[in-house]
Structure formats: structure tokens, C-alpha cells
């Protein structure tokens, strides 16, 4: 891992994923989490301030990018919920079946190399009646934007930690064994190839 990936990329991702519209999207989904929570791709901990301490017992945050977690630990220290961060490949969740009441996945499915395998693992560790809460950017509904997403993704991935602009998020979630129960879609402010967002929950 080079200097860019160790030192520059974590700050760039923290800045880009912490912008106003993105944080507003997080604020609409994360407070719904309850009980024992697994956060997939905790990154720098941008979601931590949105968890409701009256509803959440503990947050277990997994992310393969250990270099992101110094910022996450700082943010964890500022909230009244126990938080554990684990550097772990997201397709290999080290937990028993039906271990979590809620799973939170925000702006993460774009970067997981095998997102389908990771979602199957999420399905395995989610309790019956639990919810997968998600907010993800991905494939747009407009053909001109989609063409740009396909063109830009090969160039964008190495600069943005493996981020794909063109993943079909609902299809991925359903292929992982989930049923989507609520779904909101739309563009955030910014370049359209990067800003079409899917937000909702599945079980």
C-alpha cells in the first residue's frame, strides 16, 4: 500500500463522504438502527453521531481499510454507545448466524470487490425480523448518465478506493437474499454520475 492509499485517500474519502447532502442522507437512515448493530464499511466513522443511544446497545464496525479507523475511533469516543472497530474483509464477517438486530451499510457497496458475497454474509448474521439499513450511490435511471458511469468507472476506481459508479444497488441487495421493503431514490447535488442514491431498508 502506497503513501496515497495510506495517508491521502482516507482524508479525501472522509471529506467527500462527509459533505452536507451525503450527511443529510445518512441522518435519514442511521437513526433507525437498534439493538446490536453491525456497520459494514465503518470507514472514518461518519455515521457514528447519528446512532440513537436510547435504541442502540453496541456498534460493531468492520472495514478492511485499517488506515481509516484512527478517525473512526476518535468519533467513537465522542458518543455514548460502545463501538468496536475491526479491520476485516467485508465478505468474511466473523460472527455467528443471526447475531445482529440491525445492519447499517452506507456508501460502501460501491467499493466491496465481491458485493454479492458480502450481502450474503450480512443476510446470514442478521436476526430474523432485523433490518438492513442502506444508503448507497449507484446506477442511475437516465441513459446518458449511465453511459458516463460506465466510461468513468475504470478511471475512478483507482482514485476512489475501488469505488464503482455503476452498480445496480437494488439488484445486488435482492441477490444477497434480502427483500427491499422501503426504497427512496434520487440525485444529490453534484455530478450526476456520482450522485444517484438509493436509500431504504430490507429484511
C-alpha positions as CSV (number, residue, x, y, z in Angstrom):
1,X,0.0,0.0,0.0
2,X,1.5,3.3,-1.1
3,X,1.5,6.8,0.5
4,X,-1.6,7.8,-1.4
5,X,-3.7,4.9,0.0
6,X,-2.3,5.2,3.5
7,X,-2.4,8.9,4.1
8,X,-4.2,10.8,1.3
9,X,-7.2,8.6,0.4
10,X,-8.6,8.3,3.9
11,X,-8.8,12.1,4.2
12,X,-10.3,12.5,0.7
13,X,-12.9,9.9,1.4
14,X,-13.7,11.4,4.7
15,X,-14.2,14.8,3.1
16,X,-16.2,13.6,0.1
17,X,-18.4,11.3,2.2
18,X,-18.9,14.0,4.9
19,X,-20.4,16.7,2.6
20,X,-23.7,18.2,3.5
21,X,-26.0,16.3,1.2
22,X,-24.3,13.0,2.0
23,X,-24.5,13.6,5.7
24,X,-28.2,14.5,5.4
25,X,-28.8,11.2,3.7
26,X,-27.0,9.4,6.5
27,X,-29.2,11.2,9.0
28,X,-32.3,9.8,7.5
29,X,-31.3,6.1,7.8
30,X,-28.8,5.6,10.6
31,X,-31.1,6.6,13.5
32,X,-33.4,3.7,12.6
33,X,-30.8,1.2,13.8
34,X,-31.5,-0.6,17.1
35,X,-30.1,-3.2,19.4
36,X,-26.8,-4.9,18.4
37,X,-25.7,-3.1,15.3
38,X,-23.2,-4.2,12.6
39,X,-21.9,-1.4,10.5
40,X,-20.4,-2.5,7.2
41,X,-17.6,-0.3,6.0
42,X,-17.4,2.0,9.0
43,X,-14.6,3.8,7.4
44,X,-13.8,7.0,9.3
45,X,-16.9,6.8,11.4
46,X,-19.1,9.4,9.7
47,X,-22.3,7.6,10.8
48,X,-21.5,7.4,14.5
49,X,-23.0,10.6,15.5
50,X,-26.4,9.6,14.1
51,X,-26.9,6.5,16.2
52,X,-29.6,6.8,18.9
53,X,-28.1,5.8,22.3
54,X,-31.6,5.1,23.6
55,X,-32.1,2.4,20.9
56,X,-28.6,1.0,20.2
57,X,-26.7,-1.3,22.6
58,X,-23.4,-1.6,20.7
59,X,-22.0,-0.9,17.2
60,X,-19.5,-3.3,15.7
61,X,-17.9,-1.6,12.7
62,X,-16.0,-3.6,10.1
63,X,-13.8,-2.3,7.4
64,X,-10.8,-3.7,5.5
65,X,-9.1,-0.3,5.5
66,X,-7.4,-0.2,8.9
67,X,-5.9,3.1,8.0
68,X,-9.4,4.7,8.1
69,X,-10.0,3.6,11.7
70,X,-8.0,6.2,13.6
71,X,-10.6,8.8,12.7
72,X,-13.4,6.3,13.5
73,X,-12.0,5.7,17.0
74,X,-11.9,9.5,17.6
75,X,-15.6,9.8,16.6
76,X,-16.5,6.7,18.7
77,X,-15.0,8.3,21.8
78,X,-17.5,11.2,21.4
79,X,-20.7,9.2,21.6
80,X,-22.4,7.4,24.4
81,X,-22.6,4.0,22.7
82,X,-19.9,1.3,22.9
83,X,-18.1,1.0,19.5
84,X,-15.7,-1.7,18.3
85,X,-13.8,-1.4,15.0
86,X,-12.4,-4.4,13.3
87,X,-10.2,-4.5,10.2
88,X,-11.8,-7.3,8.2
89,X,-12.7,-8.1,4.7
90,X,-16.4,-7.4,4.3
91,X,-17.2,-10.7,2.7
92,X,-15.9,-12.6,5.7
93,X,-17.9,-11.4,8.7
94,X,-16.6,-13.2,11.7
95,X,-19.9,-13.6,13.6
96,X,-22.4,-16.3,14.3
97,X,-25.7,-16.7,12.4
98,X,-28.4,-14.3,13.5
99,X,-26.0,-12.2,15.6
100,X,-27.3,-8.6,14.9
101,X,-30.6,-6.8,15.2
102,X,-29.6,-4.2,12.6
103,X,-27.0,-3.9,9.8
104,X,-26.0,-0.4,8.5
105,X,-24.4,-0.1,5.1
106,X,-23.9,3.4,3.7
107,X,-21.8,4.4,0.7
108,X,-19.9,1.1,1.0
109,X,-21.4,-1.4,-1.5
110,X,-19.7,0.5,-4.3
111,X,-16.2,-0.4,-3.1
112,X,-16.6,-4.0,-2.0
113,X,-14.9,-6.3,-4.6
114,X,-17.5,-9.0,-4.2
115,X,-20.6,-7.2,-3.0
116,X,-22.8,-10.2,-3.6
117,X,-20.8,-12.4,-1.2
118,X,-20.7,-9.6,1.4
119,X,-24.5,-9.2,1.2
120,X,-25.0,-13.0,1.7
121,X,-22.8,-12.7,4.8
122,X,-25.0,-9.8,6.0
123,X,-28.1,-11.9,5.4
124,X,-26.5,-14.8,7.4
125,X,-25.7,-12.7,10.5
126,X,-28.9,-10.6,10.6
127,X,-31.5,-11.9,13.1
128,X,-35.0,-12.8,11.8
129,X,-37.0,-9.6,11.9
130,X,-33.9,-7.5,11.7
131,X,-33.3,-4.8,9.1
132,X,-30.5,-4.0,6.6
133,X,-30.5,-0.2,6.5
134,X,-28.8,1.2,3.4
135,X,-27.9,4.4,1.6
136,X,-25.8,3.8,-1.5
137,X,-24.9,5.6,-4.7
138,X,-25.1,3.6,-7.9
139,X,-26.5,3.1,-11.3
140,X,-28.7,6.0,-12.4
141,X,-32.0,5.6,-14.3
142,X,-31.1,8.0,-17.1
143,X,-29.3,6.5,-20.1
144,X,-26.9,9.5,-20.8
145,X,-25.8,9.4,-17.1
146,X,-25.4,5.6,-17.2
147,X,-23.1,5.9,-20.3
148,X,-20.9,8.3,-18.3
149,X,-20.9,6.0,-15.3
150,X,-19.7,3.1,-17.4
151,X,-17.0,5.3,-19.0
152,X,-15.7,6.8,-15.8
153,X,-15.7,3.8,-13.5
154,X,-12.4,2.3,-14.8
155,X,-10.7,5.7,-14.2
156,X,-12.5,6.5,-11.0
157,X,-11.8,3.2,-9.2
158,X,-8.1,3.6,-8.5
159,X,-8.6,7.2,-7.3
160,X,-11.5,6.4,-5.0
161,X,-10.6,3.3,-3.2
162,X,-12.2,0.9,-5.6
163,X,-15.5,2.7,-5.9
164,X,-17.8,1.6,-8.8
165,X,-20.2,4.3,-10.1
166,X,-22.4,1.9,-12.0
167,X,-23.6,-0.8,-9.5
168,X,-27.3,-1.7,-9.5
169,X,-27.8,-1.5,-5.8
170,X,-31.4,-3.0,-5.5
171,X,-30.4,-5.9,-7.7
172,X,-27.4,-6.6,-5.6
173,X,-29.3,-6.4,-2.3
174,X,-32.0,-8.8,-3.6
175,X,-29.4,-11.2,-5.0
176,X,-28.0,-11.3,-1.4
177,X,-31.2,-12.8,-0.2
178,X,-33.0,-9.7,1.0
179,X,-36.4,-8.3,0.2
180,X,-36.4,-4.5,-0.1
181,X,-39.4,-3.1,1.9
182,X,-38.8,0.6,1.5
183,X,-36.8,2.5,-1.2
184,X,-36.2,6.1,-1.9
185,X,-34.1,7.3,-4.9
186,X,-32.9,10.5,-6.3
187,X,-29.9,12.6,-7.2
188,X,-27.9,14.5,-4.6
189,X,-26.2,17.8,-5.5
190,X,-23.1,17.3,-7.6
191,X,-22.0,15.5,-10.8
192,X,-24.8,13.1,-11.8
193,X,-22.6,10.0,-12.5
194,X,-21.5,10.1,-8.8
195,X,-24.7,11.2,-7.0
196,X,-27.7,8.9,-7.8
197,X,-28.6,7.5,-4.4
198,X,-30.7,4.6,-3.1
199,X,-31.9,4.7,0.5
200,X,-34.2,2.4,2.4
201,X,-34.3,-0.9,4.3
202,X,-34.6,-4.6,3.6
203,X,-35.1,-7.8,5.5
